[in-house]
Amino acid sequence: MTDLTLQELEDEMITCRRCQRLVAWREEVARVKRRAYLDFDYWGKPVPGFGDPQARVLVVGLAPGAHGSNRTGRMFTGDASGDFLFPALHKAGFASQSKAETRDDDLTLKDLFITAVCRCAPPGNKPNREEMDNCLPYLWGEMERLPRMQGIVALGKIGFDNVLRVYRQHGIGVPRVKFGHAAFYHLGEGLPWLLASYHPSRQNTQTGRLTEDMFVAIWSQARDLLDGKAGQG
């Protein structure tokens, strides 16, 4: 993949069929559909990252939702997690609008690129270790192709752990650090900073574990870090 552009990498990713369990699940969901979306043409393929190719911030989530990104074909688009994410991004100036409904809704990202550890919707939202390993080369490929990247925001512990793991897989020593909401770390000279957040899943947002104010603060901190206004630990 070393000679591919970012767009060519994403185009190649869309054709991936390495994980039989995930291929079967994503395609079954796209065929059966949810009643509310019976007239919707489901994506039903691996979901590429999207955003600003000159992004200074990379956002790493877990995996597409069965009836969210697996339906729309764009990360965090068309489900409750996106309904929580994009208003916060819009408020911080990273997104052109606060809603993300379809790939054709004119939403654009500025200074931000959104991706995930796993690109296919997993049963129960739980990819296994082998499936994540199969996808990590795509995450690494995106990281290599974002020349202005200064920081990473990890949404959830799996995103956080796999950002660290992909660096170690490529022989880059990063510190042993712990996940926690709003935890902030320098990964080392020449490497991006890492900011952690609880994932904006319904499990977190509807229970109050992640509130709107807590989430807005994450993106405000990311913006301040880019602008040189935040304390950087």
C-alpha positions, 0 to 999 in steps of 0.5 A, a space after each residue: 500500500 506504500 505507493 497508494 494515495 489516501 483516496 486510492 487506499 480508501 478505494 482499496 479498503 472498500 473491496 476488502 473481504 478478509 474477515 468472513 464473519 464480518 462480511 457475512 454480517 454486514 451483507 446480511 444487515 444490508 439485505 434484511 435492513 431495519 424497518 425504518 430504512 426499508 427504502 434505503 440502499 444500504 452501503 454494506 461494505 467496509 467504511 472508509 475514513 473521511 474528512 480533510 486530507 490536510 487534517 491536523 487531528 485524526 479521530 479514531 472510533 471503534 467500528 461502523 454501526 450496523 444501521 448507521 455507517 454500514 447503511 450510509 457508507 460514511 463514518 458516524 453518519 446516520 446513527 445516534 453516535 453521530 447525532 452526538 458527535 457532529 454537533 460538538 464538532 460543529 461547535 468547535 469549528 471542525 464540521 460545516 454542519 451539526 447533522 450527518 445523515 447521508 454521504 450526500 448531505 454536503 457535510 465537510 470537515 475542516 482540520 479533521 479526519 474521522 476513521 475507526 479501528 474496524 471498518 466493517 459493522 461487527 455483530 454486537 458492536 464487538 469485533 474480535 482481535 483478529 478482525 481488528 488486526 486485519 484492519 489496522 494496516 488501513 489505520 496505519 496507512 491513513 496515519 501515514 497519509 495525513 502529513 499535517 497530523 498533530 494530534 489524535 482523539 481516540 473515542 473509546 478504549 478500543 480506539 485508544 489501545 489500538 492507536 498505541 498498538 499500531 505504533 508499536 507494531 511498526 517499531 515506534 516506542 510509545 509510553 504505557 499510558 492508561 485510558 480515561 476520559 479527557 486523559 491527554 498524553 504526549 507520545 514522543 518526539 515527532 509523534 502526535 499528542 493523544 487525547 482520550 474520550 468516552 465513545 459517544 455511544 448510546 450506552 454512554 450518552 443515555 446513562 450520563 457517563 458522557 454528557 454533552 458538556 464533557 464532549 464539547 470540552 474534548 473538542 474545545 481542548 483539541 481546538 485549543 491544542 491546535 491553536 497553542 492555547 491549551 496547557 499540554 501537560 
